[in-house]
Amino acid sequence: MPFLIFIVVFALIIGLRLWMYFGYQNDLTIHFNPHTKLFKNRLSLDQVNILTRYSRYYRHLPERLKAYYEDRMLSFIGDKEFITKGDLALTEDKQLLVADSAVKLTFGLRMYRFEQFEKIIFFKGEFYSDFSHSLNKGETNPAGAIVFSWKDLEESDLKEADGINLGLHEFAHALMVQNLGPQGYDDEYFLDKIVGFEDFYNNYEMLADVREHHLFREYAFKNKMEFFAICCEQFFEVPDKMKAGLPRLYELLCSMLNQDPLTILSPEIGNRRTE
């Protein structure tokens, strides 16, 4: 009898995994994760209201994907130490906005907690960095901290289609740092795709084509890290423009991040075109 119960339970688990795999093939996230939890933590109603206000990506997710998204956000928040500087209060919206950027960027990947970066630090506005010796709106420190100007982080999230997003920018840096560094936090899927991105970046003609389209601000061409960070901003903020103007680069980002924002954002983008 115990053996029969074991067989039944095992069959149910296998059936559930297969349903999850084939059922999600046409969804935004297609990366099958065998470690996906059966029971997921969900945001509170107040948290959902905050996230809905700021995150276009979350607003348009199907309900079944929102469950995965919220669970990842709460896991991310639970892993981090959040610190505010000066008289800036630590509030729930700060934690949620940062988690939204991190989870959105990595929603097609297995690794989403950014384990190398244990601290998230907020300043009220621009801050002077002892690490880079410059005045910054955001900074990714390989020693284990990601730093934000709260004013600029919030503003960039509220302006959802201007091609600029501070949260995505810094977590794109963190994703590269974590995968290219020696700490061992790499995502094998993403790491395999970096080669194609580096080939694109090192191709003079392809890079010149990107510059000629004037979709990216000039800062993107400072180095490979900034180019990738601004690619990610454009990919999520204006995917329709990026795909239309730079289809090869757009498909490369779809492959690297294992997702296509247009599959979920296209109804809102269609409405924007008709306004």
N, C-alpha and C positions, 0 to 999 in steps of 0.2 A: 504493500500500500504506500509506504513512504516513497518508494522508487517511482510508482505511478504518478504521485503528486509532483515529484521532481520533474518527470518528463513533461507533464502538462504545463507546469510553470515555465520550464525551459522553452517549450514550443511557443507559449504566449509571448515571451520576451523576444524570441527570434522573429515572430510575426509582427510585433510592434516595431522592431527595428527596420524590417523590410518595408512596412507601411510608411514609416518616417522617411526612409530613403527615397522610395519611388513617389511618395506623395509630395515631396518638396522639390522635385526636379524642375518644376516650372516656377518656383518661388524665387524671391530675391536672393536668398542664400541657398546655394546648392552644394556646399561642402559638407559631406556626410561625416558627422562626428559620433563615433561609437560610444563616447563617454557622455553624451547628452543625458541630463537628468530627467527622470520620468516625472517627478514633481518639482515644480519651479517656484521660486520666490517671486511675488508680484509686488509692484509698487502700491502704495496707498493711494486713495482717491486724491488727496492733496498733492502728492508727488506727480500723479498722472496729469493733473491740471497744470502744474508748473511745466512739465515736459512738453505737453501739448502746445503750450503757448510759444515755446522756444524752438521746438524741433519739427520742422517740416517732414523730415525723414520718418520720424516716429509716427506722426499723424497719419501717414499714408500706408504704414505697414498693415498687412492683414492681421487680424486678431491673433491667429495662431503663432505668427512670428513675433508679435508684441510680447507674448509670454517668454520667448527665448531672450528677447532684447532686454526686458525688465530684469530677468534673472541675471543676465550678464552685468547689467548696470549695478545691481545690488552687490554682486560678488566683487566688482571692481571697487566700489565705495568701501566695502568692508576690508579690503586689502590695504587701503591707503591711509596715511596720516595727513590730515588737512590742516594747514597752518595759515593764519592770517597775520599780516604785518600792520603796525600802527594801530589805529582805532577802528579798523575794518572788522566787522562782526562776521563770524562763520555761520552762514545760513544754508538751509537745505538747497536753495536754488543754485548756489555755487557748486556744491557737490554734484548735483544732477547735471548741470551744464557740462562740467568736465567729463563726467562718466558718459554722457551722450556722445561727446566727440570721440572718446576712446573706443566705445563699443560700435559706433557707426563705422568708423574707419576699418575695424577688424571683424565686422559681422560675418564675413565670408571665410574667416580664418579660425583655426583652433585656438591659437594663443591670443588672448585679448586682455589679460590682466596687467601687462607691462610690468612684470615682476622686478625688473632692474630699477624701476623708479618707485621708491617707497613713499616719497613725500610730494604733495601737491601744495604749492605755496601761492598765496594771493597777496598782491599789493593793491591799494585802492586805484592807482593809476600807473603811469610809466615809472620804472624803477631803475636805479643804477646797479649794474651787475659787477661784482668783484671778479666773477669768472671771465667775462668777456671784456670788462673795463669799458662798458658802453651803457647808454640809456636805452632800455628795451621795453617792449610791450609784452614780450613772452620770451622764454628761454628754456631750453632742454639741456640740463647738466648731466653728463654721463656718470657723475658721481652718485646720482640717484634721486634727483629732484626735477620737477617740471614747474616752472614759475609763470604766473600770469598777472597782467594788469586786469583786474576785475572789470573796470570800465570798458576796456577794449574787448574783452572776451564777451561780455554781455551784448555790446553793440554789434559785434560781428555775428552773433547768433540771431539777433532780431532782424538784421538785414540778410535775408536768406538767399538772395539771388544776385549778389553783387560781385561774386567771385573771390571774396575775402572772408576767411574764417580763421581766427586766431587759434581756436581749439584744435581744429583739424591740422593746422600748420605745425603746431608744436608736437602733436602726437604722431604726425608723419615723420618728423625728426626722430622721435623716440623709437618708432618702429624700425627705422633704418639703423639707428645706434644699437638697439637691442639685438638685431639680427646679424649685424656685421661685426659686433664686438666679441670678445673672448669669454663672456660670462656664461654662455650656454643656455640662453633664454630664447633661442631662435625657433621660428616656425618653419618646419621643413618645406611645406608647400610654398610659402612666401619666398624662402631662401632660394628655391629652385628658379623662381621667376625673376629674381633680381638681375640675372645675367642678361636677359632680353632688354630690361630697362637700361642697363649700362651700355649695351650695344647701341641703343637708340641715342642715348645722351652723347656718346663718343662719335656719332656720325655727324659730320659737319653739315651736310646737306639737310638732314632731318631737323637738326637744331635750327638751322637758318629758316626752314619752312615754318617752324613754330613761331619764330620771332616775326616773320613777315605777316602772320595772321593777327598780330597785336591783341591776342586774347590774354596773354600772360604779361604781367607787369615786368619791368626790366630786371627787377631784383631776382627773378627766377633764374637768370643766366649767370649769377654769381658763382655757383658751383653745383655739383650734383645733388647735394643735400637740399639746397634751396629749390632746385628745379623739381625734385620729387615732392617737396612740401606744397609748392604752388600747384603742381599737377593735381594733388589730392584736393586742394581747395576748389579748383575748377571742376573736377570730376563730380563732386557732390553739390556744388552751388549752382553751376550752369552746365549740366551734363548735355543738354540739347545743343548748346553752342559748341562745346568741345567736340562732340561726336560729329557735328556737321562740318566744322572747320579743320579738325585734326583727328580724322577717323582712326588712323593707325595708332596714334598715341592713346586715344580713348580705349580701343580694344586691348591695348597693352595693359592699361590700368585695370580694365575689367578682369583680365587674366591674373594680374598680380594680386588684386584684392578679392578675387573670386566672387564678384558681384557686379551688377549693372544697375545703378541708381535709376535709370530711365524706366526700368520695368515696374518701378513702384511710384515714381514721381511724374510719369507721363500725363496723367489726367490734369494735374495742377499746371504743368508746363503748357499743355494744350490750351487751358483757359487763359494763361498769361499771354499767349500769342494772339488771342482774339480780343483782348482788352484794348 
